[in-house]
Amino acid sequence: MTPRDRDLAVTGAGAAVEDRLFRALALVRVLVTINLIVLNIYRRDNYDHPWAAVVAVGAMVAWTGYAIWASTSAQRRTTTFLALDLAWAVGSIAATPLIKGADYNATIPGFWVMGALLAWAVHWHWKGGLAAAALLSITDLVLRDGIDQANYGNVFLLMIGGPTVGYMCASLQRMATERDTAERAAAAAEERTRLARAVHDGVLQVLALVQRRGTETGAPPELAELGRLAGEQERLLRSLIRQQGTVTAGPAVSDLAGMLEELGTRHSLRVEVATPGVPVPLPSDVAHEIAAAVGSCLDNVATHVGAGARVWVLLEALPDEVVVSVRDDGPGIPSGRLESAAAEGRLGVSESIRGRIADLGGTATLDTGTHGTEWELTVPL
């Protein structure tokens, strides 16, 4: 039994499926027990010890009643019960030559052994079905003087049916578990969306208003500082709202828009970040490399222009590529500075920016002058 199979068996959805399958198996046990009684009455002249046959059939009927009662409860459906269930099936086959005689044709239980076989398949999946089928088949074949076409057909059906039913049971449990997980994720996403709407309609509008009032001409320094802080919190909340749309995408995907929003919020510079307004999901390694390159651009502005510089970050999500523009209001990069820095071994621009983007198969284009400096980072998807 694989660890995944064990996990399926203990989860709520997987356990519920197993309970239903055992309830369906109870009906199968009733039908094969009726078949057991009818066939043995029909073959009553084939026994060397008729009264022993009556006792054996009665014992199997009694065990059927107990097995139905025990198997329909998860607490009673223990490993010991399943082992005894299969032992009854094997024992009834083994008792056939003692009761019918050595020249018997059909076993006493016949199809009655399906109850134990299917129970193992439901509980232990294809491995349980295969193990039970192999034990029943070996017991049947060892006791016979020869193997004819009918015996071969019975064994073939057991060896095929047990694992097949077990595999189907495992698939049903897996689908139920995945459906249960998807329903929980959908409910969580719906709740996050509802909260995001509430935040957008209330908190974000208030923060935006405070920011605008703080940046108005003539505003006192305290209000200006409050406006700046409100702007940072607004960007952070917008980043969180965008990220909630990609929570279910899995650990291999990250929202580049949310990462850039967060980067602009926590940086010491005054950074204005403009994104499409919706999540921009990318493979996590690609998104982190682009965000790291943008962070290097911001660090360069802080180092060479100063803490009072303003920076604008623009993200464009196109069908076949993403483009990130990072522009500042500084005096520009003097001609030849990047080349001399690379010659001196200072590889911040060449490695942290151009190198990262080149590794992703993209380009990093620089435009600098008295109007400021702008990096355009283009990465193909």
Disulfide bonds with the S-S distance in Angstrom:
none
